[in-house]
């Protein structure tokens, strides 16, 4: 019982409520991560809508801009949105070629069969580029949180605390009942 009383007296000297504030901060971080994930999901849905709008606003000929979901090489194993331009191959089949989003609105075709929907296509492309950049920004934020969670401060927290608890427990039993007294150099 003396050890418990000493622990409570030492804990009373700490800043009151600090553990409660840390718990609240951890809940806030969890809510922010959930917001990031939900935001990415909403952006993905809107990008799918943009892809469908682009498909309808342009004729099925070479030069058509589209949005595809491709599995890219690298760190992410999920499908990612990729802007493509459709081209006709030698066999008469169309194939998508990946293109960048910088200056994409200038690549919208306006002549021939594209004339009817070029204004809609240009506006959808502008909105889609904003969505692609927003998605990238949200993913970077999520990856930053993930990277921070893998740093040495997070990895194996329970194991570290358990090991340290064993050390403190050992010294608690060694010192035993002397916790209530001050250091006595004389013995």
C-alpha positions as CSV (number, residue, x, y, z in Angstrom):
1,X,0.0,0.0,0.0
2,X,2.9,2.4,0.7
3,X,4.1,2.2,-2.9
4,X,0.6,3.0,-4.2
5,X,0.4,6.0,-1.8
6,X,3.8,7.3,-2.9
7,X,2.8,6.9,-6.6
8,X,-0.4,8.9,-6.0
9,X,1.6,11.7,-4.3
10,X,4.0,11.8,-7.2
11,X,1.2,11.8,-9.7
12,X,-0.4,14.7,-7.9
13,X,2.7,16.8,-8.6
14,X,2.3,16.2,-12.4
15,X,0.2,18.7,-14.3
16,X,-3.4,17.8,-13.7
17,X,-5.3,16.4,-16.6
18,X,-2.3,16.0,-18.9
19,X,-3.2,12.4,-19.7
20,X,-6.8,13.5,-20.5
21,X,-5.4,16.1,-22.9
22,X,-3.2,13.6,-24.6
23,X,-6.2,11.2,-25.1
24,X,-8.2,14.1,-26.6
25,X,-5.4,14.9,-29.0
26,X,-5.2,11.2,-30.0
27,X,-8.9,11.2,-30.7
28,X,-8.5,14.4,-32.7
29,X,-5.8,12.8,-34.8
30,X,-8.0,9.7,-35.4
31,X,-10.8,12.0,-36.5
32,X,-8.5,13.8,-38.9
33,X,-7.2,10.5,-40.4
34,X,-10.8,9.4,-40.9
35,X,-11.6,12.8,-42.6
36,X,-8.6,12.2,-44.9
37,X,-9.8,8.8,-45.9
38,X,-13.4,9.9,-46.3
39,X,-12.2,12.9,-48.4
40,X,-10.2,10.6,-50.7
41,X,-13.2,8.4,-51.1
42,X,-15.4,11.4,-52.0
43,X,-12.8,12.7,-54.5
44,X,-12.5,9.3,-56.1
45,X,-16.3,9.2,-56.6
46,X,-16.2,12.6,-58.2
47,X,-13.3,11.7,-60.4
48,X,-15.3,8.7,-61.6
49,X,-18.1,11.0,-62.5
50,X,-15.6,13.2,-64.4
51,X,-14.4,10.2,-66.3
52,X,-18.0,9.3,-67.3
53,X,-18.7,12.9,-68.3
54,X,-15.6,12.9,-70.5
55,X,-16.7,9.7,-72.1
56,X,-20.1,11.1,-73.1
57,X,-18.9,14.6,-74.2
58,X,-16.4,13.4,-76.8
59,X,-16.7,11.1,-79.8
60,X,-14.9,7.8,-79.8
61,X,-12.0,8.8,-82.0
62,X,-8.3,9.5,-81.7
63,X,-7.6,12.5,-79.4
64,X,-10.4,11.7,-76.9
65,X,-9.3,12.5,-73.3
66,X,-10.3,10.0,-70.6
67,X,-9.7,8.9,-67.0
68,X,-8.7,5.4,-66.2
69,X,-7.9,3.6,-63.0
70,X,-4.6,1.8,-63.3
71,X,-2.5,-0.2,-60.9
72,X,0.8,1.6,-61.0
73,X,4.2,0.3,-60.1
74,X,5.7,1.6,-56.9
75,X,4.6,2.0,-53.3
76,X,0.9,2.1,-53.7
77,X,-0.7,-1.1,-54.7
78,X,-4.2,0.4,-55.2
79,X,-5.6,1.6,-58.5
80,X,-4.9,5.2,-59.1
81,X,-6.7,7.7,-61.5
82,X,-4.7,8.3,-64.6
83,X,-5.5,10.8,-67.4
84,X,-5.2,9.2,-70.8
85,X,-5.6,10.2,-74.4
86,X,-7.1,7.6,-76.8
87,X,-5.2,6.7,-79.9
88,X,-5.9,4.4,-82.8
89,X,-3.3,1.7,-83.3
90,X,-2.2,-0.1,-86.5
91,X,-4.8,-2.9,-86.1
92,X,-7.6,-0.3,-85.9
93,X,-8.0,-0.8,-82.1
94,X,-7.9,2.1,-79.7
95,X,-5.5,2.2,-76.8
96,X,-5.0,4.6,-74.0
97,X,-1.8,6.6,-73.6
98,X,-1.0,8.2,-70.2
99,X,-0.6,11.9,-70.3
100,X,0.2,14.6,-67.6
101,X,-2.3,17.0,-66.2
102,X,-0.4,20.2,-66.7
103,X,-1.9,22.1,-69.6
104,X,-4.6,19.5,-70.1
105,X,-7.3,22.0,-70.9
106,X,-5.3,23.1,-74.0
107,X,-5.3,19.5,-75.3
108,X,-9.1,19.4,-75.6
109,X,-10.0,18.9,-79.3
110,X,-12.4,21.5,-80.7
111,X,-12.8,20.6,-84.4
112,X,-14.8,18.0,-86.2
113,X,-16.9,15.7,-84.0
114,X,-15.4,17.3,-80.9
115,X,-17.0,20.7,-81.6
116,X,-20.4,19.9,-80.1
117,X,-19.1,19.0,-76.6
118,X,-15.8,20.9,-76.5
119,X,-17.0,23.5,-73.9
120,X,-18.3,20.8,-71.6
121,X,-15.2,18.7,-72.1
122,X,-12.9,21.7,-71.3
123,X,-14.8,22.5,-68.1
124,X,-14.9,18.9,-66.9
125,X,-11.1,18.6,-67.6
126,X,-10.5,21.7,-65.5
127,X,-12.6,20.4,-62.6
128,X,-11.0,17.0,-63.0
129,X,-7.5,18.5,-62.7
130,X,-8.5,20.2,-59.5
131,X,-9.8,16.9,-58.2
132,X,-6.6,15.0,-59.1
133,X,-4.4,17.6,-57.4
134,X,-6.7,17.5,-54.3
135,X,-6.5,13.7,-54.2
136,X,-2.7,13.9,-54.4
137,X,-2.6,16.4,-51.6
138,X,-4.9,14.3,-49.4
139,X,-2.9,11.1,-50.1
140,X,0.4,12.9,-49.2
141,X,-1.2,13.9,-45.9
142,X,-2.3,10.4,-45.2
143,X,1.1,9.0,-46.1
144,X,2.8,11.5,-43.8
145,X,0.7,10.3,-40.9
146,X,1.5,6.7,-41.9
147,X,5.2,7.4,-42.1
148,X,5.1,9.2,-38.7
149,X,3.3,6.2,-37.1
150,X,6.1,3.9,-38.3
151,X,8.9,6.0,-36.7
152,X,10.8,4.6,-33.7
153,X,8.5,6.5,-31.3
154,X,5.5,4.5,-32.3
155,X,6.9,1.1,-33.2
156,X,6.5,-1.5,-30.4
157,X,5.2,1.0,-27.8
158,X,3.6,-1.8,-25.7
159,X,6.8,-3.8,-25.8
160,X,8.9,-0.7,-24.7
161,X,6.5,0.1,-21.9
162,X,6.3,-3.5,-20.7
163,X,10.2,-3.7,-20.6
164,X,10.4,-0.5,-18.7
165,X,7.7,-1.5,-16.4
166,X,9.7,-4.6,-15.5
167,X,12.7,-2.5,-14.6
168,X,10.7,-0.1,-12.5
169,X,8.9,-3.0,-10.8
170,X,12.3,-4.6,-9.9
171,X,13.5,-1.4,-8.2
172,X,10.2,-1.0,-6.5
173,X,10.6,-4.4,-4.8
174,X,14.3,-3.8,-4.0
175,X,13.5,-0.5,-2.3
176,X,10.3,-1.7,-0.9
177,X,9.1,0.1,2.2
178,X,11.7,2.8,2.0
179,X,9.7,4.8,-0.5
180,X,8.1,6.9,2.2
181,X,11.5,8.0,3.6
182,X,14.0,10.4,2.3
183,X,17.5,9.3,1.3
184,X,19.5,8.4,4.3
185,X,23.3,8.3,3.6
186,X,24.0,6.8,7.0
187,X,22.1,3.6,6.3
